[in-house]
Amino acid sequence: MRILTALLAVAALAVASRAYADAAPSSGVDATPRRAPLDYGRPAPPPNHARAAALWVPRLLLSPLYLTTEYLLRAPLSVSLTAAERADLPRKAIDFFLFGPDRKAGILPVAYIDVGFSPSAGLYGFWHDAFAEGNDLSLHTEAWPSDWYALSVEESLRLDASKTLQFHFAGVHRPDRVFYGIGPETLQSSQSRYTEALTDEDVTLDWKYFRGSHLAMTAGVKSESLGPGYHGNDPSVEREAMAGAFPLPYGLGGRYTAQTNRIEATFDSRRPAPAPGTGVRLDARVEQGSNMLGSPASGWLRYGGGAAGFLDLDGHGHVLSLAASAMFADPLGSEPIPFTELVSLGGDSPMRGYLPRRLIGRSAVVASASYAWPIAPGVGGTLEAALGNVFDEHLEGFQPDLLRFAGDVGITTVGLTESPIALTVGVGSETFAQGGQLDSVRVALSFNRGF
């Protein structure tokens, strides 16, 4: 409990620091707009009884979660935030981490813990309006002594109010990636490890055209090498394959370099916060990869899309949502797709209750319901329940009893683009045909996570 309280205190300090940094200096004039005169001749609008009644449903169902966040999270945050303001910690933190008269540059710590993987620590540096107005630079590093290191460099050029051109380079080396096999019925007991060494360079043109809607077009080159891995007592993928747990996946022990092109389109009718969060979101994406080291006709095509609806129950951030998505991967040519380029679920992808890339296949389908609510100033909570799984090509072999359940609870800072803090606790099940027992647990804590 003391560790959790300390982490929440750090989150409160980060929220207060950002608010302090973004606050404009006072002009000495009261700029508060005058209140419009009340019209006593008109009756007050009737209360929305339907929404009030609907709000009681999640309140009753989620009362244990509410009591936990109210007394174990919100109360410590309120005390920590008040103590931080009295001790002038926001200003001291700003002076320590941010630089320049307008606080447009800074260096922040990075930390990531995902139980089941090696942790990491590093630094994140940023410089807004570097060398010229509208040009932003960032550098992100993470490492751990167990041969795990990563680097990301990004330059973002704001062409106008709606268009941004981004240049990005990333390099990652991790020996603790997990693999359980390919297909819908892989077993938790088949957990094994492989090493991934990846470099990725790309350029993206992003166009924000309506509220939260945007269109992004990306072209790049990716190079990846895959070999035996290790973590704790887990065997390597090769050893687990020799034991008969699954066939050796295509791409392991080799290297490929691919030229990639990607288009992502999202339509989101919701206005930015703090406007009510009712609306719809539609998204579609297509990625084509051509293996430059393989045969002339080798490569892959990944595509998919989804739809989601959001209902703000009270206009104060209590939002219910329903979502569904489908994803596919097809080979371009006679060679199979490297297993790291197949569709995957888990981690930051749909079904967050699983470890990253827990489920891998040629296609996937997911349906989810979630609830988001404010916990304290600058801190929000999410609760999600999802049904889904991976399948063979074009959902071949789909059966309802091959679906899996994944659920997670998340706590994250809200409105912090430079230093987000997030805690995720989730679970995942076997397929319903295998009994549906919960056999996967995920606990992840991140501060300014980027890989």
Secondary structure as UniProt FT lines:
FT   HELIX           2..22
FT   TURN            40..41
FT   HELIX           49..61
FT   HELIX           63..68
FT   HELIX           69..74
FT   HELIX           75..86
FT   TURN            87..88
FT   HELIX           89..97
FT   STRAND          98..99
FT   TURN            101..102
FT   STRAND          105..114
FT   TURN            115..116
FT   STRAND          120..127
FT   TURN            128..129
FT   TURN            133..134
FT   STRAND          135..144
FT   TURN            145..147
FT   STRAND          148..158
FT   STRAND          163..179
FT   TURN            184..185
FT   HELIX           188..190
FT   STRAND          192..210
FT   TURN            211..212
FT   STRAND          213..228
FT   TURN            232..233
FT   HELIX           237..242
FT   TURN            243..244
FT   TURN            250..253
FT   STRAND          255..268
FT   TURN            273..274
FT   STRAND          279..291
FT   TURN            292..293
FT   TURN            296..297
FT   STRAND          299..312
FT   STRAND          319..331
FT   HELIX           339..341
FT   STRAND          343..345
FT   TURN            347..348
FT   TURN            352..353
FT   TURN            356..357
FT   STRAND          359..361
FT   STRAND          363..376
FT   TURN            377..378
FT   STRAND          379..391
FT   HELIX           393..395
FT   TURN            396..397
FT   HELIX           400..402
FT   STRAND          404..413
FT   STRAND          421..429
FT   HELIX           432..434
FT   STRAND          438..447
//
